[in-house]
């Protein structure tokens, strides 16, 4: 399968702000990540993340994030330009 790039915006609930979810995307799901923007506080956080990998791995990684209560929203357009 060909590698694809999938830019997403993650919104973290308070319970997940301090958890190493991006680390687990790479180690457990084989997803390559690039953090483009982020704002993380003690009670809330968001992140613009570019995920790369095989589509089935990206789907599994997104399912993992959602299972933790993290909102995953696709981003259209250039994530660097905003």
C-alpha positions as CSV (number, residue, x, y, z in Angstrom):
1,X,0.0,0.0,0.0
2,X,1.2,3.5,-0.7
3,X,2.0,5.9,2.1
4,X,-0.5,8.8,2.5
5,X,-0.4,12.1,4.5
6,X,-3.4,13.0,6.7
7,X,-3.4,16.3,8.4
8,X,-5.7,16.4,11.5
9,X,-6.7,18.6,14.4
10,X,-6.8,16.8,17.7
11,X,-8.7,18.2,20.7
12,X,-7.7,16.7,24.0
13,X,-10.0,16.4,27.1
14,X,-8.4,17.1,30.5
15,X,-7.9,13.3,31.1
16,X,-5.6,13.0,28.1
17,X,-3.6,16.2,28.2
18,X,-0.6,14.6,29.9
19,X,-0.7,11.2,28.1
20,X,1.9,10.3,25.5
21,X,-0.6,9.7,22.7
22,X,1.6,10.9,19.8
23,X,4.4,8.5,21.0
24,X,1.9,5.6,21.0
25,X,0.8,6.5,17.4
26,X,4.4,5.9,16.3
27,X,5.4,3.0,18.4
28,X,2.1,1.0,18.5
29,X,0.6,1.9,15.1
30,X,3.6,2.8,12.9
31,X,2.3,6.3,12.2
32,X,4.8,8.9,11.4
33,X,3.8,12.2,13.0
34,X,4.8,15.9,12.6
35,X,3.4,18.4,15.0
36,X,2.6,21.6,13.2
37,X,0.9,23.6,15.9
38,X,-0.2,22.9,19.5
39,X,-1.5,24.5,22.6
40,X,-1.5,22.3,25.7
41,X,-2.6,23.4,29.1
42,X,-3.4,21.5,32.3
43,X,-7.1,21.2,31.6
44,X,-7.4,21.3,27.7
45,X,-5.3,21.0,24.6
46,X,-5.3,21.0,20.8
47,X,-2.8,20.0,18.2
48,X,-2.5,20.2,14.5
49,X,-0.7,17.0,13.5
50,X,0.3,15.6,10.1
51,X,0.1,11.8,10.2
52,X,1.8,9.7,7.5
53,X,1.7,6.0,6.8
54,X,-0.3,3.3,5.3
55,X,-4.1,4.1,5.2
56,X,-5.0,1.1,7.5
57,X,-2.4,2.2,10.1
58,X,-3.7,5.7,10.0
59,X,-7.3,4.5,10.5
60,X,-6.2,2.3,13.4
61,X,-4.3,5.2,14.9
62,X,-7.3,7.5,14.6
63,X,-9.5,4.8,16.2
64,X,-7.1,4.6,19.1
65,X,-7.2,8.4,19.6
66,X,-11.0,8.4,19.5
67,X,-11.2,5.6,22.0
68,X,-9.4,7.9,24.4
69,X,-12.0,10.6,24.0
70,X,-9.7,12.7,21.7
71,X,-11.6,14.5,18.9
72,X,-10.0,13.9,15.5
73,X,-11.0,16.4,12.8
74,X,-9.6,16.4,9.2
75,X,-7.9,19.5,8.0
76,X,-8.4,20.7,4.4
77,X,-5.9,23.0,2.8
78,X,-2.3,23.9,3.7
79,X,-1.6,23.3,7.4
80,X,1.6,25.4,7.3
81,X,-0.1,28.4,5.8
82,X,-3.1,28.1,8.1
